[in-house]
């Protein structure tokens, strides 16, 4: 850091299991990736090339090298995995991971109907090749998964070999963990946390209000994902209590809410 400030929450250091920040690259150029890493590599733990953008991204190998040279691992979005699976090309997907020397892969079923036992089998097979992140939740806003099922799916996927599970929210933060308005399904989150270890979950939280909610609930070292490149530095200030949203929170000086004001998020 550039100067000394007292009474900041302690942040875990890379490589870390908690306080993980997953950034979403939705199509940055090589030069933009270089600029991104020049300012934010210290605060980014992994970069996801969103959905199947890697298929159409020019100079893909060069961009992946930028991230590797910065010491930040990268992986292809889960939708690319699903695109291969629905075409019965699992072996081809594994070859793509090898071709681009990928150390991580995401297994998801947010866009396709995939038997869960089959998904677990894919996780197990891939975990012998790469570190697997598995995503739970649907991209279909009309498909509401009850909390007990989220817990069951997450636990089984961890048992199958997933390193961490990702709570689905899409890049907009309006499905899965969240209502269409972006409000956190707080009852769902609280129930998941009664069974699944805190450090094993990456919560997709692209919106600032969502990031603030999770940090206030779980602290500076909550795992957060789908963060836009230009929001990495702002997120780190939220984690450290250096932005108005959490400025008083870590000092134990949080203002009492006006009784007439509505909470930012409502429970299920």
Secondary structure, DSSP 4 states (H G I P E B T S, - for coil): --S--SSPPPPP-SS-SSS-EEEEESS--HHHHHHHHHHHGGG-SEEEE-TTHHHH-TTHHHHHHHHHHTT-EEEE-HHHHHHHHHTT-HHHHHHHHHHTT-SEEEE--SSS---HHHHHHHHHHHHTTSEEEEEES-S-TT-PPPHHHHHHHHHHHHHHT-SEEEE--TTTT-STTB-TTS-B-HHHHHHHHTTS-GGGEEEE--SHHHHHHHHHHH-TT--EEEEEGGGHHHHHHHHTT-STTTTTGGGT-PPPPPTTSPPSS---
